Amino acid sequence: MKSFLLALVVAFLVATIVLPIARPTASASPKATADTLKQLEGEFMKAAAEKGSQGYMSYYAEDSVEVPNGAPLIQSKAEIAKGMGFLDDKNNRLLWTPVGADISSSGDLGYTYGNYEFHTKNKEGKPVVEYGKYTSIWKQQKDGSWKVVLDMGNASPEPK
């Protein structure tokens, strides 16, 4: 009986040491990086090009804030969306390119910045391009997705 009890204790100890190592583990989702946010910017722009204002707004958090050039703050996704209908006009194209990005050490907050171009047509139907700079602050949401929580831009002269 003693040898059986000893064998049982040894088997239990071996099992507690070996089994956790031998068991497959689920890999943690990779930590977001600055490149993650730059990639999101590309997806964001594609969504705006393909789906207009709805695609654009799908990247905004519900409690987001817009800081428009020369205008008052706009608070909430619903309020920001009211001014984005111009993206539904096929004569209008908003293009942007991230120049830089960074992410917090906690991995749940980051920012991107870069340049944008807004292509449209004037009253005579001639193409017009407006240039500017932007900064977007991104926050990881409870579901793991990333959304823009603050977006701002300002006009720039035509690049040389």
C-alpha positions as CSV (number, residue, x, y, z in Angstrom):
1,M,0.0,0.0,0.0
2,K,2.9,2.4,0.8
3,S,4.4,1.8,-2.6
4,F,1.1,2.5,-4.3
5,L,0.6,5.7,-2.4
6,L,4.2,6.8,-3.2
7,A,3.6,6.0,-6.9
8,L,0.4,8.0,-6.8
9,V,2.1,11.1,-5.3
10,V,5.0,10.9,-7.8
11,A,2.5,10.5,-10.7
12,F,0.6,13.5,-9.4
13,L,3.7,15.7,-9.1
14,V,4.9,14.6,-12.6
15,A,1.5,15.4,-14.0
16,T,1.4,18.9,-12.5
17,I,4.8,19.7,-13.9
18,V,4.6,18.1,-17.3
19,L,1.0,18.5,-18.4
20,P,1.0,22.4,-18.4
21,I,4.1,22.3,-20.6
22,A,2.8,19.7,-23.0
23,R,-0.6,21.3,-23.4
24,P,-0.9,23.5,-26.4
25,T,-1.4,27.1,-25.4
26,A,-3.4,29.8,-27.2
27,S,-1.1,32.5,-28.4
28,A,-1.9,36.0,-27.2
29,S,-2.9,38.5,-29.9
30,P,0.1,40.4,-31.0
31,K,0.6,43.8,-29.4
32,A,-0.3,46.7,-31.6
33,T,2.6,48.8,-33.0
34,A,2.9,52.1,-34.9
35,D,2.8,50.0,-38.1
36,T,-0.6,48.6,-36.9
37,L,-1.9,52.1,-36.8
38,K,-0.5,53.0,-40.2
39,Q,-2.1,49.9,-41.7
40,L,-5.4,51.0,-40.1
41,E,-5.1,54.4,-41.8
42,G,-4.9,52.6,-45.1
43,E,-8.0,50.5,-44.4
44,F,-9.7,53.7,-43.1
45,M,-9.0,55.5,-46.4
46,K,-10.1,52.5,-48.5
47,A,-13.4,52.3,-46.5
48,A,-14.0,56.0,-47.2
49,A,-13.3,55.6,-50.9
50,E,-15.5,52.5,-51.3
51,K,-18.4,53.3,-48.9
52,G,-18.3,57.1,-48.6
53,S,-19.3,58.6,-45.3
54,Q,-20.5,55.3,-43.8
55,G,-17.1,53.7,-44.5
56,Y,-15.3,56.7,-43.1
57,M,-17.4,56.9,-39.9
58,S,-17.0,53.2,-39.2
59,Y,-13.5,54.0,-37.9
60,Y,-14.7,56.5,-35.3
61,A,-15.5,55.7,-31.7
62,E,-18.9,56.7,-30.4
63,D,-17.4,59.4,-28.1
64,S,-15.0,60.8,-30.7
65,V,-14.1,64.4,-31.1
66,E,-13.4,66.3,-34.4
67,V,-11.2,69.4,-34.3
68,P,-11.9,71.0,-37.7
69,N,-9.8,73.7,-39.2
70,G,-11.2,77.1,-38.4
71,A,-14.4,75.8,-36.8
72,P,-15.7,74.7,-33.4
73,L,-15.1,71.3,-31.9
74,I,-17.6,68.6,-32.9
75,Q,-18.3,66.0,-30.2
76,S,-19.6,62.5,-30.8
77,K,-19.6,60.2,-33.8
78,A,-23.3,61.1,-34.5
79,E,-22.5,64.8,-34.7
80,I,-19.4,64.3,-36.8
81,A,-21.3,62.1,-39.2
82,K,-23.7,65.0,-40.0
83,G,-20.9,66.8,-41.8
84,M,-19.4,63.9,-43.7
85,G,-22.0,63.6,-46.5
86,F,-19.6,65.2,-48.9
87,L,-17.7,61.9,-49.0
88,D,-20.8,60.3,-50.7
89,D,-20.3,62.6,-53.8
90,K,-18.3,60.7,-56.4
91,N,-16.6,64.0,-57.4
92,N,-15.0,64.1,-54.0
93,R,-12.0,62.0,-52.9
94,L,-10.2,62.4,-49.6
95,L,-6.7,60.8,-49.7
96,W,-4.3,60.8,-46.8
97,T,-0.9,59.3,-46.1
98,P,0.5,58.7,-42.6
99,V,4.0,60.1,-42.2
100,G,4.4,59.0,-38.6
101,A,2.8,57.0,-35.8
102,D,3.4,55.9,-32.2
103,I,1.7,53.9,-29.6
104,S,1.7,54.0,-25.8
105,S,3.7,51.5,-23.8
106,S,0.4,50.1,-22.5
107,G,-0.5,49.4,-26.1
108,D,-4.0,50.8,-26.0
109,L,-3.6,54.4,-27.2
110,G,-1.7,55.7,-30.2
111,Y,-1.6,58.4,-32.8
112,T,-0.9,58.9,-36.5
113,Y,-0.1,62.1,-38.4
114,G,0.5,62.9,-42.0
115,N,-0.7,64.8,-45.1
116,Y,-4.0,64.8,-46.9
117,E,-5.4,65.8,-50.2
118,F,-9.1,66.6,-50.9
119,H,-9.9,66.3,-54.6
120,T,-13.2,67.9,-55.8
121,K,-14.5,70.0,-58.7
122,N,-15.3,73.7,-58.6
123,K,-18.5,75.4,-59.8
124,E,-17.2,75.3,-63.4
125,G,-16.5,71.6,-63.1
126,K,-12.7,72.0,-63.1
127,P,-10.7,69.8,-60.7
128,V,-9.5,71.4,-57.5
129,V,-7.2,69.9,-54.9
130,E,-6.9,71.2,-51.3
131,Y,-3.9,70.1,-49.2
132,G,-3.5,69.7,-45.5
133,K,-2.0,67.9,-42.5
134,Y,-3.8,65.7,-40.0
135,T,-3.4,64.0,-36.6
136,S,-5.6,61.1,-35.5
137,I,-5.6,59.7,-32.0
138,W,-6.6,56.0,-31.9
139,K,-7.8,54.1,-28.9
140,Q,-8.2,50.3,-28.5
141,Q,-11.9,49.6,-27.7
142,K,-13.2,47.0,-25.3
143,D,-13.8,44.5,-28.2
144,G,-10.1,44.8,-29.2
145,S,-10.8,47.0,-32.3
146,W,-9.1,50.4,-32.8
147,K,-11.1,53.5,-33.3
148,V,-10.3,57.2,-33.9
149,V,-11.2,59.1,-30.7
150,L,-9.8,62.5,-31.8
151,D,-9.2,63.7,-35.3
152,M,-7.9,67.1,-36.4
153,G,-6.6,68.7,-39.6
154,N,-5.6,72.0,-41.0
155,A,-5.0,73.4,-44.5
156,S,-1.6,73.6,-46.1
157,P,-0.3,75.3,-49.2
158,E,0.3,73.1,-52.3
159,P,3.4,71.0,-51.8
160,K,6.4,72.0,-54.0
